[in-house]
Amino acid sequence: MVQIKNIPLKQIYRPLPRQTDSHKVEQLMESIASIGLKEPIDVLEVEGKYYGFSGCHRFEAHQRLGKETIKCRVRQAPRSVLQRHLA
């Protein structure tokens, strides 16, 4: 089951390094500041912890704007699913 939740940025672990396009992040910052986040980022909830593997530009835009939380599409998963994302 998928839920939409506002989750504190500092509670989302991002275990894989991502390269972001600073121009794209700046455009997202302008959009988020004026109309808010349209599309939630996807996170896995594994044993009560949140893991993000996508939405890196939206995540960074929220960080730069000083936002405390980000809207997330949360999917609960067992540790085996997390391991596949990390492989």
N, CA and C atoms as a LAMMPS dump frame, in Angstrom:
ITEM: TIMESTEP
0
ITEM: NUMBER OF ATOMS
261
ITEM: BOX BOUNDS ff ff ff
-5.0000000000000000e+02 5.0000000000000000e+02
-5.0000000000000000e+02 5.0000000000000000e+02
-5.0000000000000000e+02 5.0000000000000000e+02
ITEM: ATOMS id mol type element x y z
1 1 1 N 0.838 -1.187 0
2 1 2 C 0 0 0
3 1 3 C 0.885 1.254 0
4 2 1 N 0.514 2.22 -0.79
5 2 2 C 1.279 3.46 -0.905
6 2 3 C 0.54 4.572 -0.158
7 3 1 N 1.293 5.342 0.624
8 3 2 C 0.73 6.476 1.358
9 3 3 C 1.468 7.741 0.934
10 4 1 N 0.793 8.879 1.032
11 4 2 C 1.435 10.178 0.818
12 4 3 C 1.609 10.802 2.201
13 5 1 N 2.87 11.147 2.545
14 5 2 C 3.174 11.727 3.854
15 5 3 C 4.181 12.859 3.681
16 6 1 N 4.124 13.827 4.577
17 6 2 C 5.187 14.828 4.686
18 6 3 C 6.195 14.297 5.685
19 7 1 N 7.426 14.103 5.232
20 7 2 C 8.462 13.497 6.068
21 7 3 C 9.601 14.504 6.241
22 8 1 N 10.125 14.622 7.471
23 8 2 C 11.285 15.503 7.667
24 8 3 C 12.459 15.073 6.783
25 9 1 N 13.091 16.042 6.136
26 9 2 C 14.219 15.75 5.255
27 9 3 C 15.301 14.956 5.971
28 10 1 N 15.557 15.303 7.243
29 10 2 C 16.648 14.64 7.951
30 10 3 C 16.332 13.188 8.311
31 11 1 N 15.091 12.754 8.122
32 11 2 C 14.742 11.355 8.384
33 11 3 C 14.832 10.481 7.132
34 12 1 N 15.19 11.079 6.001
35 12 2 C 15.27 10.321 4.75
36 12 3 C 16.734 10.036 4.441
37 13 1 N 17.072 8.752 4.438
38 13 2 C 18.432 8.332 4.108
39 13 3 C 18.543 8.235 2.587
40 14 1 N 19.617 8.778 2.062
41 14 2 C 19.873 8.727 0.621
42 14 3 C 21.2 8.007 0.442
43 15 1 N 21.169 6.674 0.401
44 15 2 C 22.403 5.888 0.431
45 15 3 C 23.236 5.906 -0.847
46 16 1 N 22.663 6.298 -1.962
47 16 2 C 23.416 6.305 -3.213
48 16 3 C 23.722 7.735 -3.626
49 17 1 N 24.992 8.034 -3.94
50 17 2 C 25.325 9.4 -4.369
51 17 3 C 24.694 9.71 -5.723
52 18 1 N 24.213 10.916 -5.868
53 18 2 C 23.584 11.349 -7.121
54 18 3 C 24.227 12.645 -7.572
55 19 1 N 24.314 12.809 -8.871
56 19 2 C 24.757 14.079 -9.447
57 19 3 C 23.505 14.878 -9.775
58 20 1 N 23.5 16.145 -9.395
59 20 2 C 22.344 16.975 -9.723
60 20 3 C 22.778 18.111 -10.643
61 21 1 N 21.843 18.556 -11.429
62 21 2 C 22.035 19.684 -12.342
63 21 3 C 21.598 20.937 -11.576
64 22 1 N 22.55 21.82 -11.267
65 22 2 C 22.229 22.988 -10.436
66 22 3 C 21.177 23.89 -11.088
67 23 1 N 21.169 23.974 -12.418
68 23 2 C 20.157 24.79 -13.1
69 23 3 C 18.759 24.198 -12.872
70 24 1 N 18.657 22.885 -12.966
71 24 2 C 17.369 22.222 -12.737
72 24 3 C 16.918 22.41 -11.282
73 25 1 N 17.859 22.317 -10.351
74 25 2 C 17.531 22.523 -8.937
75 25 3 C 17.012 23.946 -8.723
76 26 1 N 17.67 24.933 -9.34
77 26 2 C 17.238 26.331 -9.195
78 26 3 C 15.843 26.546 -9.771
79 27 1 N 15.545 25.925 -10.92
80 27 2 C 14.199 26.037 -11.495
81 27 3 C 13.164 25.415 -10.558
82 28 1 N 13.49 24.267 -9.995
83 28 2 C 12.576 23.621 -9.051
84 28 3 C 12.377 24.476 -7.805
85 29 1 N 13.446 25.11 -7.339
86 29 2 C 13.332 25.977 -6.162
87 29 3 C 12.325 27.088 -6.418
88 30 1 N 12.399 27.703 -7.595
89 30 2 C 11.452 28.774 -7.935
90 30 3 C 10.025 28.244 -7.966
91 31 1 N 9.834 27.09 -8.586
92 31 2 C 8.505 26.491 -8.692
93 31 3 C 7.956 26.106 -7.319
94 32 1 N 8.785 25.446 -6.51
95 32 2 C 8.357 25.005 -5.181
96 32 3 C 8.037 26.209 -4.297
97 33 1 N 8.855 27.254 -4.395
98 33 2 C 8.616 28.461 -3.587
99 33 3 C 7.305 29.132 -3.958
100 34 1 N 6.924 29.091 -5.252
101 34 2 C 5.708 29.796 -5.655
102 34 3 C 4.453 28.926 -5.609
103 35 1 N 4.543 27.653 -6.006
104 35 2 C 3.32 26.833 -6.046
105 35 3 C 3.389 25.543 -5.23
106 36 1 N 4.545 25.285 -4.622
107 36 2 C 4.688 24.062 -3.833
108 36 3 C 5.127 22.886 -4.7
109 37 1 N 5.352 21.774 -4.045
110 37 2 C 5.81 20.561 -4.734
111 37 3 C 4.616 19.874 -5.377
112 38 1 N 4.675 19.697 -6.704
113 38 2 C 3.562 19.068 -7.423
114 38 3 C 3.621 17.542 -7.339
115 39 1 N 4.812 16.989 -7.504
116 39 2 C 4.969 15.539 -7.561
117 39 3 C 5.802 15.061 -6.37
118 40 1 N 5.2 14.235 -5.47
119 40 2 C 5.957 13.737 -4.314
120 40 3 C 7.16 12.902 -4.758
121 41 1 N 8.181 12.822 -3.905
122 41 2 C 9.286 11.912 -4.183
123 41 3 C 8.886 10.519 -3.681
124 42 1 N 9.519 9.505 -4.216
125 42 2 C 9.248 8.13 -3.797
126 42 3 C 10.262 7.71 -2.751
127 43 1 N 9.76 7.137 -1.649
128 43 2 C 10.647 6.59 -0.629
129 43 3 C 10.159 5.201 -0.23
130 44 1 N 11.124 4.397 0.209
131 44 2 C 10.806 3.088 0.786
132 44 3 C 10.832 3.229 2.294
133 45 1 N 9.862 2.642 2.961
134 45 2 C 9.896 2.575 4.42
135 45 3 C 10.255 1.141 4.78
136 46 1 N 11.428 0.979 5.38
137 46 2 C 11.924 -0.338 5.756
138 46 3 C 12.221 -0.309 7.249
139 47 1 N 11.495 -1.118 7.997
140 47 2 C 11.69 -1.215 9.453
141 47 3 C 11.665 0.164 10.119
142 48 1 N 10.718 1.013 9.689
143 48 2 C 10.523 2.317 10.308
144 48 3 C 11.475 3.406 9.842
145 49 1 N 12.368 3.092 8.883
146 49 2 C 13.282 4.101 8.345
147 49 3 C 12.936 4.36 6.888
148 50 1 N 13.179 5.604 6.456
149 50 2 C 12.84 6.012 5.09
150 50 3 C 14.097 6.094 4.23
151 51 1 N 14.011 5.536 3.029
152 51 2 C 15.139 5.524 2.093
153 51 3 C 14.686 6.122 0.767
154 52 1 N 15.444 7.11 0.281
155 52 2 C 15.125 7.744 -0.986
156 52 3 C 16.159 7.403 -2.043
157 53 1 N 15.675 7.015 -3.222
158 53 2 C 16.57 6.675 -4.326
159 53 3 C 16.294 7.513 -5.567
160 54 1 N 15.214 8.252 -5.562
161 54 2 C 14.874 9.101 -6.708
162 54 3 C 14.488 10.474 -6.175
163 55 1 N 14.154 11.376 -7.079
164 55 2 C 13.738 12.715 -6.648
165 55 3 C 14.873 13.558 -6.1
166 56 1 N 16.101 13.281 -6.562
167 56 2 C 17.254 13.976 -5.984
168 56 3 C 17.216 15.486 -6.219
169 57 1 N 16.691 15.93 -7.379
170 57 2 C 16.605 17.374 -7.636
171 57 3 C 15.566 18.029 -6.729
172 58 1 N 14.42 17.366 -6.569
173 58 2 C 13.379 17.91 -5.688
174 58 3 C 13.858 17.93 -4.24
175 59 1 N 14.568 16.871 -3.831
176 59 2 C 15.101 16.784 -2.468
177 59 3 C 16.095 17.929 -2.223
178 60 1 N 17.033 18.114 -3.16
179 60 2 C 18.034 19.179 -3.001
180 60 3 C 17.381 20.563 -3.016
181 61 1 N 16.368 20.748 -3.858
182 61 2 C 15.662 22.034 -3.886
183 61 3 C 15.04 22.33 -2.523
184 62 1 N 14.435 21.32 -1.902
185 62 2 C 13.855 21.514 -0.569
186 62 3 C 14.941 21.854 0.452
187 63 1 N 16.09 21.174 0.37
188 63 2 C 17.191 21.466 1.296
189 63 3 C 17.636 22.914 1.143
190 64 1 N 17.863 23.35 -0.089
191 64 2 C 18.346 24.715 -0.338
192 64 3 C 17.333 25.767 0.086
193 65 1 N 16.04 25.44 -0.009
194 65 2 C 14.998 26.383 0.412
195 65 3 C 14.816 26.402 1.933
196 66 1 N 15.498 25.495 2.633
197 66 2 C 15.381 25.447 4.091
198 66 3 C 14.093 24.798 4.564
199 67 1 N 13.482 23.999 3.693
200 67 2 C 12.238 23.311 4.068
201 67 3 C 12.555 22.211 5.088
202 68 1 N 11.657 22.023 6.034
203 68 2 C 11.835 20.981 7.052
204 68 3 C 11.37 19.622 6.552
205 69 1 N 10.299 19.626 5.738
206 69 2 C 9.706 18.372 5.291
207 69 3 C 9.562 18.362 3.772
208 70 1 N 9.309 17.163 3.244
209 70 2 C 9.038 17.005 1.819
210 70 3 C 7.915 15.989 1.658
211 71 1 N 7.053 16.254 0.683
212 71 2 C 5.938 15.346 0.414
213 71 3 C 6.485 14.087 -0.259
214 72 1 N 6.136 12.925 0.308
215 72 2 C 6.671 11.653 -0.177
216 72 3 C 5.558 10.656 -0.469
217 73 1 N 5.793 9.862 -1.487
218 73 2 C 4.97 8.697 -1.778
219 73 3 C 5.708 7.541 -1.102
220 74 1 N 5.12 7.001 -0.03
221 74 2 C 5.799 6.016 0.809
222 74 3 C 5.288 4.612 0.5
223 75 1 N 6.245 3.738 0.214
224 75 2 C 5.908 2.331 -0.008
225 75 3 C 6.654 1.516 1.035
226 76 1 N 5.906 0.734 1.813
227 76 2 C 6.539 -0.123 2.803
228 76 3 C 7.134 -1.331 2.105
229 77 1 N 8.322 -1.73 2.556
230 77 2 C 9.015 -2.831 1.908
231 77 3 C 9.862 -3.585 2.929
232 78 1 N 10.09 -4.871 2.681
233 78 2 C 10.994 -5.625 3.545
234 78 3 C 12.453 -5.29 3.217
235 79 1 N 13.345 -5.67 4.09
236 79 2 C 14.771 -5.399 3.906
237 79 3 C 15.302 -5.972 2.589
238 80 1 N 14.735 -7.082 2.122
239 80 2 C 15.194 -7.697 0.867
240 80 3 C 15.014 -6.75 -0.325
241 81 1 N 13.942 -5.975 -0.327
242 81 2 C 13.716 -4.999 -1.395
243 81 3 C 14.747 -3.889 -1.309
244 82 1 N 15.051 -3.434 -0.1
245 82 2 C 16.082 -2.409 0.101
246 82 3 C 17.418 -2.921 -0.428
247 83 1 N 17.754 -4.154 -0.123
248 83 2 C 19.027 -4.735 -0.585
249 83 3 C 19.124 -4.713 -2.108
250 84 1 N 18.018 -4.98 -2.787
251 84 2 C 18.029 -4.956 -4.262
252 84 3 C 18.305 -3.553 -4.791
253 85 1 N 17.786 -2.532 -4.096
254 85 2 C 18.033 -1.136 -4.515
255 85 3 C 19.495 -0.751 -4.302
256 86 1 N 20.136 -1.375 -3.32
257 86 2 C 21.518 -1.037 -3
258 86 3 C 22.521 -1.82 -3.826
259 87 1 N 22.06 -2.88 -4.5
260 87 2 C 22.983 -3.757 -5.257
261 87 3 C 23.475 -3.092 -6.519
